[in-house]
């Protein structure tokens, strides 16, 4: 898990095409996602996710 | 007879207010069919009616100048109020009917335009006064994040995750998946939710094993709201980041 302030992260786009693998991964890790954000990997791609609200 | 005709005239007078209200509340997320009390209903019929009559009158004055015709509303109304016989009422009824049809048309378009303006300026999200009655729309669309008391913005939402506890026979199943669509019912409630790439498990299996969910064949599942016991909606901001991470770095 990495914070959003990690300097290795470069924002590409939040228009992410959500594959079934990506959704399943989000379902699996959803309890660990909070307002601070989490970085995770699906295949060769790395994503950042944070909870809103 | 005169009393019946006067009542008809009065009804036609307040009809534009009802037309305005129906047009304003005609979208699925704003439909309001609950009776809110006689005083409230009369007020919300009469108040917009008066405004619509003023608006329609101003439009008529403008149209008179453009198309060079004359329409004396004051004379028409005084005749409608002061006539004593049914025959005299009949003489002016058609003119009054034309006028009321015009006002109702104005009210209809004004109602729809008002709703679009309120939605366009996002007043319904910023001020409780303008908020429409169907809370499901705000909750499931993510517009709820625009309420003053809630941080973040709906524009940031890129993923909506729903946990729905569903009753099936004598068992309860938890569905979890991405919310991609929902339908609202005519009565102003929620009718269906559509989840994409959902998983499910029996509630009784909770915490029994690590990988509790099992996949559902097919990508989309529709769940009728009447079977849902409770629902949990979470909003996520999701971004793809460039892969500067080495393979051995521990990510989730």
HADDOCK unambig.tbl for C-alpha pairs under 7 A between the chains (distance, minus, plus):
assign (segid A and resid 1 and name CA) (segid B and resid 251 and name CA) 5.31 0.50 0.50
assign (segid A and resid 1 and name CA) (segid B and resid 252 and name CA) 5.95 0.50 0.50
assign (segid A and resid 8 and name CA) (segid B and resid 244 and name CA) 6.23 0.50 0.50
assign (segid A and resid 9 and name CA) (segid B and resid 241 and name CA) 5.98 0.50 0.50
assign (segid A and resid 9 and name CA) (segid B and resid 242 and name CA) 6.68 0.50 0.50
assign (segid A and resid 10 and name CA) (segid B and resid 241 and name CA) 5.43 0.50 0.50
assign (segid A and resid 10 and name CA) (segid B and resid 242 and name CA) 5.69 0.50 0.50
assign (segid A and resid 11 and name CA) (segid B and resid 239 and name CA) 6.90 0.50 0.50
assign (segid A and resid 11 and name CA) (segid B and resid 240 and name CA) 6.78 0.50 0.50
assign (segid A and resid 11 and name CA) (segid B and resid 241 and name CA) 5.13 0.50 0.50
assign (segid A and resid 12 and name CA) (segid B and resid 239 and name CA) 6.94 0.50 0.50
assign (segid A and resid 12 and name CA) (segid B and resid 240 and name CA) 5.82 0.50 0.50
assign (segid A and resid 12 and name CA) (segid B and resid 241 and name CA) 5.51 0.50 0.50
assign (segid A and resid 12 and name CA) (segid B and resid 242 and name CA) 6.79 0.50 0.50
assign (segid A and resid 13 and name CA) (segid B and resid 239 and name CA) 5.67 0.50 0.50
assign (segid A and resid 13 and name CA) (segid B and resid 240 and name CA) 6.09 0.50 0.50
assign (segid A and resid 14 and name CA) (segid B and resid 158 and name CA) 6.77 0.50 0.50
assign (segid A and resid 14 and name CA) (segid B and resid 238 and name CA) 5.66 0.50 0.50
assign (segid A and resid 14 and name CA) (segid B and resid 239 and name CA) 4.27 0.50 0.50
assign (segid A and resid 14 and name CA) (segid B and resid 240 and name CA) 6.61 0.50 0.50
assign (segid A and resid 16 and name CA) (segid B and resid 239 and name CA) 6.36 0.50 0.50
assign (segid A and resid 16 and name CA) (segid B and resid 240 and name CA) 6.51 0.50 0.50
assign (segid A and resid 20 and name CA) (segid B and resid 197 and name CA) 5.99 0.50 0.50
assign (segid A and resid 23 and name CA) (segid B and resid 197 and name CA) 6.69 0.50 0.50
assign (segid A and resid 39 and name CA) (segid B and resid 251 and name CA) 6.41 0.50 0.50
assign (segid A and resid 39 and name CA) (segid B and resid 252 and name CA) 6.76 0.50 0.50
assign (segid A and resid 40 and name CA) (segid B and resid 251 and name CA) 5.01 0.50 0.50
assign (segid A and resid 40 and name CA) (segid B and resid 252 and name CA) 4.56 0.50 0.50
assign (segid A and resid 41 and name CA) (segid B and resid 251 and name CA) 6.25 0.50 0.50
assign (segid A and resid 41 and name CA) (segid B and resid 252 and name CA) 6.47 0.50 0.50
assign (segid A and resid 45 and name CA) (segid B and resid 243 and name CA) 6.37 0.50 0.50
assign (segid A and resid 46 and name CA) (segid B and resid 240 and name CA) 6.03 0.50 0.50
assign (segid A and resid 46 and name CA) (segid B and resid 241 and name CA) 5.63 0.50 0.50
assign (segid A and resid 46 and name CA) (segid B and resid 242 and name CA) 6.80 0.50 0.50
assign (segid A and resid 46 and name CA) (segid B and resid 243 and name CA) 5.85 0.50 0.50
assign (segid A and resid 47 and name CA) (segid B and resid 238 and name CA) 6.99 0.50 0.50
assign (segid A and resid 47 and name CA) (segid B and resid 239 and name CA) 5.56 0.50 0.50
assign (segid A and resid 47 and name CA) (segid B and resid 240 and name CA) 4.35 0.50 0.50
assign (segid A and resid 47 and name CA) (segid B and resid 241 and name CA) 5.44 0.50 0.50
assign (segid A and resid 48 and name CA) (segid B and resid 238 and name CA) 5.78 0.50 0.50
assign (segid A and resid 48 and name CA) (segid B and resid 239 and name CA) 5.19 0.50 0.50
assign (segid A and resid 48 and name CA) (segid B and resid 240 and name CA) 6.24 0.50 0.50
assign (segid A and resid 48 and name CA) (segid B and resid 241 and name CA) 6.69 0.50 0.50
assign (segid A and resid 49 and name CA) (segid B and resid 236 and name CA) 6.46 0.50 0.50
assign (segid A and resid 49 and name CA) (segid B and resid 237 and name CA) 5.47 0.50 0.50
assign (segid A and resid 49 and name CA) (segid B and resid 238 and name CA) 4.46 0.50 0.50
assign (segid A and resid 49 and name CA) (segid B and resid 239 and name CA) 6.41 0.50 0.50
assign (segid A and resid 50 and name CA) (segid B and resid 236 and name CA) 5.55 0.50 0.50
assign (segid A and resid 50 and name CA) (segid B and resid 237 and name CA) 5.31 0.50 0.50
assign (segid A and resid 50 and name CA) (segid B and resid 238 and name CA) 6.79 0.50 0.50
assign (segid A and resid 51 and name CA) (segid B and resid 235 and name CA) 5.82 0.50 0.50
assign (segid A and resid 51 and name CA) (segid B and resid 236 and name CA) 4.48 0.50 0.50
assign (segid A and resid 51 and name CA) (segid B and resid 237 and name CA) 6.27 0.50 0.50
assign (segid A and resid 52 and name CA) (segid B and resid 152 and name CA) 6.13 0.50 0.50
assign (segid A and resid 52 and name CA) (segid B and resid 235 and name CA) 5.33 0.50 0.50
assign (segid A and resid 52 and name CA) (segid B and resid 236 and name CA) 5.52 0.50 0.50
assign (segid A and resid 52 and name CA) (segid B and resid 237 and name CA) 6.67 0.50 0.50
assign (segid A and resid 53 and name CA) (segid B and resid 145 and name CA) 6.07 0.50 0.50
assign (segid A and resid 53 and name CA) (segid B and resid 150 and name CA) 6.01 0.50 0.50
assign (segid A and resid 53 and name CA) (segid B and resid 151 and name CA) 5.45 0.50 0.50
assign (segid A and resid 53 and name CA) (segid B and resid 152 and name CA) 5.79 0.50 0.50
